[in-house]
Structure formats: structure tokens, C-alpha cells
Amino acid sequence: MSSVVQLIRSTTLADAPYAYAATAPVGARLIFLAGACPLNDDGTTAAPGDYAAQAARCIETLKSALEIAGATLTDVISTRVLVASSAQADLVAAWDVVHAAFGAHDVPSTLLGVTVLGYDDQLVEIEAIAAVAGE
């Protein structure tokens, strides 16, 4: 089944590694996901100190939450990537993993450096909204 999400690109704005906007048709069912955290199955934080590995674990968590809701990454309409760092290189390390996971479905995204996240040793969290055909 194809996604109902339509990515909107711009030829008049700066080239960016994501779409500038996205839409879903009237009647689409929206799915608001809690921030995907880099937690192991036992509740401990995965890969302390490793931004890329934590981003990868967040993507796996996000995929699982989407699957439970009847969606996939191609149904995501926007993301917000939170990175506990003020260093641009750390933000980019996390972003590169997220961008690769979404591939051609490069949804509108916001990348933020924050001071702290909720779990011990947590460096990355990914929020998302998805849209699927209404039921």
C-alpha cells in the first residue's frame, strides 16, 4: 500500500536534505508518536556516548511504534530530532543516521540541540507524526 503523505519540495528555497513541507489528504488518520528513545529492551540506555548508535536505536524504536499503529517510515509526515549537545558535529552525526533511514522519503524535519533528555546517558530522541489512509 502506498503512503498518503505527499512531500512538497521547493525550487525557490535553499537546497535541503529534506522536503520543506508535507500534506495528507482529508480523512487521513494521523498518528502522533511519543519521542522514540534509545532504550534497550531492559530499559537501559543503549550506546552511552555514541550519538549515531543512539539515533539508530531510536529509529528501530520508531519503526516498532509505527508498526503497532499500522504505519511505516514512509507514512511519516514530519520529524523532530532532539540531540543533547551544543556541538554541531554531534547533531550531524545523529541526523546522518536519521536521514539515511528515511532515504528518499525525506520528510520535513527539525534538528535541535538541547541541554538534556529524560533518561540517564540519553543523547538522542526522535518525535514523529505519521498519516495513513482513514478507516
Phi, psi and omega per residue, in radians:
M1 nan 2.297 -3.120
S2 -1.437 2.755 -3.110
S3 -1.274 2.593 3.050
V4 -1.546 -0.110 -3.116
V5 -1.328 2.274 3.072
Q6 -1.967 2.059 3.103
L7 -1.445 2.417 -3.092
I8 -1.995 2.148 -3.118
R9 -1.828 2.856 3.130
S10 -2.228 2.369 3.033
T11 -1.704 -0.091 -3.113
T12 -1.858 -0.152 3.109
L13 -1.825 2.881 3.137
A14 -0.987 2.520 3.081
D15 -1.103 2.290 -3.112
A16 -2.377 2.694 -3.134
P17 -1.433 0.625 3.113
Y18 -2.853 2.782 3.047
A19 -1.239 2.625 3.137
Y20 -1.386 -0.394 -3.127
A21 -2.741 2.927 3.077
A22 -2.627 2.645 3.105
T23 -2.302 2.840 2.995
A24 -2.365 2.566 -3.074
P25 -1.233 2.783 3.029
V26 -0.949 2.388 3.120
G27 1.612 -0.111 3.091
A28 -1.180 2.578 3.075
R29 -1.601 2.107 3.128
L30 -1.540 2.496 3.117
I31 -2.141 2.049 3.135
F32 -1.785 2.011 -3.070
L33 -1.701 2.443 2.999
A34 -1.122 2.793 3.104
G35 -1.009 2.191 3.097
A36 -1.358 2.165 -3.078
C37 -1.880 2.756 -3.114
P38 -1.499 1.065 -3.089
L39 -1.751 2.421 2.992
N40 -1.290 2.933 -3.132
D41 -1.034 -0.481 3.141
D42 -1.513 0.058 3.090
G43 1.597 -0.086 3.073
T44 -1.386 2.759 3.130
T45 -1.370 2.256 3.127
A46 -1.302 2.554 2.945
A47 0.826 1.004 3.104
P48 -0.916 2.348 3.097
G49 1.482 -0.096 -3.052
D50 -2.010 1.766 -3.086
Y51 -1.075 -0.790 -3.104
A52 -1.149 -0.774 -3.136
A53 -1.142 -0.662 3.092
Q54 -1.183 -0.667 3.086
A55 -1.085 -0.718 3.120
A56 -1.100 -0.710 3.116
R57 -1.165 -0.670 3.080
C58 -1.060 -0.715 3.115
I59 -1.079 -0.749 3.117
E60 -1.089 -0.741 3.097
T61 -1.092 -0.770 3.125
L62 -1.062 -0.786 3.112
K63 -1.032 -0.727 3.140
S64 -1.139 -0.761 3.125
A65 -1.128 -0.704 3.092
L66 -1.092 -0.763 -3.131
E67 -1.051 -0.746 3.116
I68 -1.055 -0.599 -3.126
A69 -1.518 0.010 3.122
G70 1.461 0.552 -3.084
A71 -2.416 3.024 3.082
T72 -2.349 3.119 3.112
L73 -1.011 -0.559 -3.129
T74 -1.267 -0.131 3.063
D75 -1.642 -0.100 3.140
V76 -1.222 2.358 -3.109
I77 -1.832 -0.385 3.048
S78 -2.884 2.733 3.073
T79 -2.364 2.787 2.963
R80 -2.309 2.124 -3.110
V81 -1.875 2.047 -3.125
L82 -1.802 2.262 -3.109
V83 -2.262 2.159 -3.114
A84 -1.394 1.403 3.119
S85 -2.964 2.681 2.996
S86 -1.835 0.057 3.135
A87 -1.616 2.141 -3.128
Q88 -0.994 -0.625 -3.139
A89 -1.069 -0.618 3.109
D90 -1.203 -0.719 3.097
L91 -1.086 -0.758 -3.134
V92 -1.148 -0.651 3.113
A93 -1.046 -0.754 3.096
A94 -1.217 -0.783 -3.105
W95 -1.045 -0.718 -3.118
D96 -1.018 -0.656 3.108
V97 -1.192 -0.784 -3.139
V98 -1.111 -0.838 -3.129
H99 -1.025 -0.750 3.128
A100 -1.134 -0.673 -3.122
A101 -1.127 -0.648 -3.119
F102 -1.447 -0.368 3.084
G103 0.959 -2.291 -3.096
A104 -1.172 -0.335 3.097
H105 -1.533 1.174 -3.026
D106 -1.518 1.368 -3.024
V107 -1.109 2.751 3.015
P108 -0.979 2.311 -3.056
S109 -2.482 2.637 3.008
T110 -2.100 2.304 3.125
L111 -1.961 2.111 -3.054
L112 -2.200 2.411 2.927
G113 -1.597 2.271 -3.123
V114 -2.195 2.889 -3.088
T115 -1.391 -0.631 -3.077
V116 -2.773 2.633 3.045
L117 -2.062 3.031 -2.878
G118 -1.274 -0.456 -3.075
Y119 -1.826 2.658 3.054
D120 -0.933 2.337 3.088
D121 1.147 0.156 -3.137
Q122 -1.336 2.284 -3.141
L123 -2.031 -0.369 -3.027
V124 -2.394 2.516 3.008
E125 -2.574 2.484 -3.109
I126 -2.200 2.072 3.026
E127 -1.657 2.609 3.139
A128 -2.631 2.690 2.963
I129 -2.181 2.385 3.125
A130 -2.179 2.844 3.090
A131 -2.426 2.325 3.083
V132 -2.263 2.877 3.131
A133 -0.979 2.381 3.129
G134 -1.116 2.678 -3.113
E135 -2.021 nan nan
